[in-house]
């Protein structure tokens, strides 16, 4: 248990569906992140939020839409996804975006797009 | 950009030692992290190096050589529970640098 929770843990959706992934951190951190993890590939940073403000959007397609209503919650809204978007989506948090703070990861949402 | 290389797989025997190497080519350097990830679970932080040398934490040690763009994670007295993927990640150096660049991970299998 790292103090970062994600729901759902597994999600199967069609290409025309709309769904949302939820992340919550109980660590009092100021920064939150979304990563995509595909098999045999490095983790890809998607979005970074610092104190609810988006500070990085790493060339992610618009079919992925993040939302950070407060420093403890982070959402990833999904719509009209493609089969190649199937992956493990990891949320992480850290004390701050700068400095040497390590990131704490949630268990991830295993997404399958059919 | 960052280029992080580590072996894909390694196998070792329970009680043995395994060394996982990581080489990086970056436009700048502001620290290197090692994470452990068991199958189906979250990556968990193992170690952080920013200066050259060896950092020891129990059975795990991490080494860094900035001039060579090289790090290794040393796992001693291997246990079955050490079977996992080990991720090397580098933080670059720019004015607002918070981005970690990850390697693809090294899957370590510990056999009895």
Interface residues (C-beta under 8 A of the other chain):
Chain A: X2 X4 X31 X40 X41 X42 X43 X45 X48 X50 X55 X56 X90 X94 X97 X98 X100 X102 X103 X104 X105 X106 X107 X108
Chain B: X4 X8 X30 X31 X33 X35 X40 X41 X42 X43 X44 X45 X48 X50 X87 X89 X91 X96 X97 X98 X99 X100 X101 X102 X103 X104 X105
